[in-house]
Amino acid sequence: MNGLEVEKVSVRFGGLVAVDGVTLTAPAGRITGLIGPNGAGKTTCFNLLTKFLQPTRGRILYKGADITAMQPADVARLGMVRSFQISAVFPHLTVLENVRIALQRQRGGSFDFWRSRRVLNRYNERALSLINDVGLSEFTGIAAVELPYGRKRALEIATTLALDPEMLLLDEPTAGMGHEDIDRIAALIKRVAADRTVLMVEHNLSVVENLCHRITVLTRGRVLAEGDYATVSNNPEVREAYMGVGHA
């Protein structure tokens, strides 16, 4: 499988088992959803996959290679890029400047862009295209700190896409957005997933239903159910896990 495979992965913090024997797959060219009530272990799983945490046991394979013991930077170089639940942008740079910085990664270890406006400007066309894709064209010259939360989320997705990842791990990409923004970002995710692997944590179940080909449901650090949306939404244990939990 040319995607992500997680095999019986667990992580323990002292006496607490935060993730317990999780197995899941995220095939290339597909959108896989990771859902569950608050505290289910979804973000911990993301931290394990992107190597901010090391598993206590189990294996993580990406494109057939064992990445279990790798460091975060090494995994990123393989093309696996993550967006965060809390917006991670440069607050006092403009929308354009934020996206341009992400595009400058293509220059490898060169830092000469700090000295040359000409070098910076070469990225403008691609940056403006990405900004338009996420619906931020009217905010190009606005500092990120001045953006509403939902717009900051859109900016983060633009900077994530600027890295031209082979795999996207999206942590609640539509959180804090209005309906119009949600529809735009969902359409964008669907479009970019055509030739990428996408694994997303999302609380908006209508987005999950419309986007995800396969869904893994976590609760208390364990896999509760998996399958397509119809399968997991009709599972009595999943319904019980979500009892009292909003769908958005």
N, C-alpha and C positions, 0 to 999 in steps of 0.2 A: 504493500500500500504506500503510495506516494503522499503521505500526510503525516498525521500525528497518531501515535499509539501509546496509551498509558496502561501499564500492566501491574495490577495489584499494588498500587502505590499507597503508602501510609506515611504519616509524619506524627511524631509524638513530642509534646512539650511537657517534660517532667512526667507527671502521671496522667496528663490529658492527651488522648488520641484525637487530634483535630481532623485528620483525614485517615480513613480506615479501609484499606484494601480497594481503592478505587480503580476500576478498569473502564476505559472509554476509548473511542476512536473518533478522529476527525478527518475524514477522507479529503483528498485534494479536490478542488472544484465544487465543494459542498459547504453549506453553512450548518454547523452543529451548535445546538443550544445547550447551555449548562444552566439549569434553573433549580430553584429550591427556596424554601423560606429563609428569612434572615438567620444567620448563624449556622447555615447548612454546611459551610466549608468551601463555598464557591471561590472566594478570593484567595483562600489558602491554596486551593488547587492551582489557580493562576500563578501564584508565587512559586509553587513547585515547578510548574512547567517552564517558567522563564528563569528559574534557577536563583531566585531571591531566597528560596529555602531549599535545603537538601532533604530528600526523603529519607525516612528511617529505613524503609525497605521498598522494594519494587523497582521497576524499570520504566524509563521514558524514552521512546524512540521517535525520531523525526526524520522523515525521508529514508527510513531504514537504518539510520545510524543511532547508536546508543548515546544519548546526550545526558544521561542521569547525573554524571559527575562533572559536567561542564560548568563554567562560570557564566554569569549573565551576558557579558560582552561577547563571549564566544558564541552563545546561542543567537544573539542578535545578528552577528556576522553571517550566520547560516540563513538569515532571512526571516526569522521569527520576531515580530514586532508587536508590542503590547500598548494598548491605551489603558489609562488608569481611571478608577472610579472617581477620584478627585482630579479635577482638571489640572494638567501639568503643562503649562505654557509659560513663556517669559512675560510677566505681567506688564512691564513697562516698555515693551517693544510693540510695534504695530502688528496688525494681522499679517500684512505683507512681510514684515521682517521676520516674524515667527516662522512662516512657511519657507522663506528663503533660507533661513538657517538650517532647517531640516534638509532642504535640497542640496546645501553645500556639503553634506556628507559625501556626495559623489566625488569630492576632491581628496578623499582619503585623509591623510594626516597633515595636509597643507593648511596653513593659517594665513596665507597671504591675502585672503578676502578681507581681512580687517583693514588693509592698507589701500585697497583699490576699489573705488565705486564701480569701475568698469567690470570688475570681476563679479561684484554683487549683482549688477544689472542684467547679467547674462541669464540669471535665473528668473527674471520677472515674468516672462511669458508663461512658463510652466506654473509658477506660483499663482498667478492670477487665474489660470485655468482651474487649479485645485480649489482656490478660494470660491470661484463661481460654482463649482460642483457641490460645495457644502452650503451654498446660499449666503455667503458673506461678502458679496461684491460691494455692497454699499458701506461696508465697514473696513475696507482695505487699509485706510490710513488711521484707523482708531486704535489706541493702545488696548492691549488685551484686558488690562485691569478694568476698563470701562465697559466691557461687554457684559450683558446679562449671562447668567449661568449657562443656559441652554446654548447660547452662541459660543461660549468658551468651549463647550463640549464639541461643537461643530468644528471649531478651530483646531482642537486637538486631533480630531479625525483627519483633517487636512494635513497636519504635520506628520501624522502616522503614515498616511498614504504617500507623502513626499519621500519617505524612505524606501519606497518601491518594494515593500515586503512580499515574500512568497507566502507567508502565513500571518494572518491578523488574529490577535487575541483582543477582543473588545469587551471591556468591563463596563457594563451598563451604558452603551453608547447613546441611548435616547433619554437618559435621566435628566429631568429638569426642563425638558423641551415641550413646547406647545404642539398641537396636532399637526399644523402645517410643517413645522420643522421635523417632527417625527417621520412624517410621510417622505420628506425629502431625503433624510438620512437613511431611512430604510431602503429607499430606491437606490441610493448610492451603494449601500452595503451589498445589495443584490447584484448590482452591476459589477462591482470590483471582485465579487466572489467567483465570477465565471472562470478565472484562471488562477485562483488562489485557494488556499485552505483558510477557512474562517471558523474560529471557535468564539462564541459570545455568551457572556453572562447578561441576562436581561430580565427585568421584573415585569415589563409590559408584555403580557401574554398574548395580546393581539399581534404585536410585532413578532414574537416567537412563532405564532401560528402561521403568519404570512411569509416568514423568511426561512425558517429552519427546516432542513430536510430530515434531520434526526435530532433527538433531544435526550439528554441524560439528566435525570432528576436526582438531586442530592438531598439528603436530610441527615443531620447529626454526623456528617462526615462520611456517610456511606451512600452507595448507589441504591436508590429506591426503585427506580424503573428507567427503562429506555425504550426508544422506538420513535415513530412519527408522532405528530401532535395528537391525532385522534386516539392513538394507543395510550399515550401517557395521560391525556386529559380524562379518559374514561376509567383510569385505574383507581379503584377505591382507596388504596393507600396514598396515592398522590393527592386525591381530594381531601383526605383527612389531614395530610401534612400541610395543605394550604388553607385549612379551615381558619377563618379569621384573618387571613392575609390578603391584602388588596391585590388586584390584578394589574395595577399600573404603578 
